[in-house]
């Protein structure tokens, strides 16, 4: 059962981190999916801790704990990429606003010079 969780979740999602950073809604849905995987792994970890502790159960618990950490790291990467994208978009929006205001500032400056010259 560990192979089923590990093969589909950790490996399959790593390749899509770059794609998720291109759309914040995409990263939100990926984060939600990763959180569901974490919840499932945590449930499995809790179940594996019940009963007699064998070498196999301890190995399973260790694998599940590592998988949970990997999923949490992927979530952190997605959140960082989304934050970086939001900051870039904010910077671009501010830059666009400054660019749009520049002709108006130049016109006002020219108009002020014309009025000073005529006075």
N, C-alpha and C positions, 0 to 999 in steps of 0.2 A: 504494500500500500504506500510505502514511502516513495517508491519509484514513480508511482502514478502522480503523486503530488509534486515531487521534485522535477520530473521531466516536463510536465506541462506548464508549471508556474515559473520557476526561477529561470530556466533556460529560455523558455518561449518569450518572456517579457523583456529580457535584457536587450534583445535586438530591436525592440520597439521604443526604447527610451528616447532616441532622437526624433522619431516621428511624433511622439507625444508632446515634445517640447514645442512643436510647431503650432499646436492648438491647445489652449488652456482647457477647453471643454473635453478634448480628447484625453488630456492628462488627468482630469478629474474622474473620468470614467475608468481609466486605468488604475488610479489610486483606489477607487472603490473596489475594483476587482481584486487588487492585491490585498486590501484589507479583509475581503471575504476569504481569501486563501490563508491569511494569517489566522483568522478565527478558526477555520477548519483545522489547521495544523495545531493550534493551541488546544482544541478539543481532543484531537488525537493524542497529543502529548499528555494531557490530563488522564485520558483513558489508559495510556501505557504506564502511567505511574501507579495505577491501582494493581493490587495483587502482588505476587512474588516477583522480586527483582532478579532477573537473570541477566547474563551477559548480553543476550539478544535484545532484551527490553531496554537495557541501559544504552546499547548502541543505537537503537531506534530513537530513544529520547534525545540522545546527542545529535542525531541527524535532524530531528524535528526542530531542535533549538537552533541549529545552524541555518536551517531553512527559514525559520522565522526571522532571524537576523538578516539574511539575504533579502527577504521580502521587505523588511523595514528599510534597508539601505536603498532598495529600488524606489520606495515611496519618497525617501529623502531626495533622491536624484530627480524624480519627477517634480517634486515641489520646488526644488532649486531652479530647475529649468523653467518652470512656469513663472516663478518670481523674476528670473532674469528676463524672460520675454516681456513680462508686464513692464519692467523698468525700461526696456528698450522701446516699447511702444509709447510709454509716457514721454521719453526723451524725444522720440520722433514727432509726437504731437506738439510738444512745446517748441521744437525747432520749426515745425510747419507754421505755428502761430506767429513766431518771430519773423519768419520769412514773409508771411502775408502782411504783417504790420509794417515792414520796412518801406514799401512804396508810399504808404500813408505818411510815415514819419518824414520821408524825403520830400514829399509834396508840401507838408506843413512847414518844413524848414525853408524850402524855396519860396513859398508864399510869404513867410516872415521876412526874407531878404528883400523881396520885391516891395513890400510895404515900407521897410526901412529906407530903401533907396528913394522911393517916391516922396517920402516925408521930408 
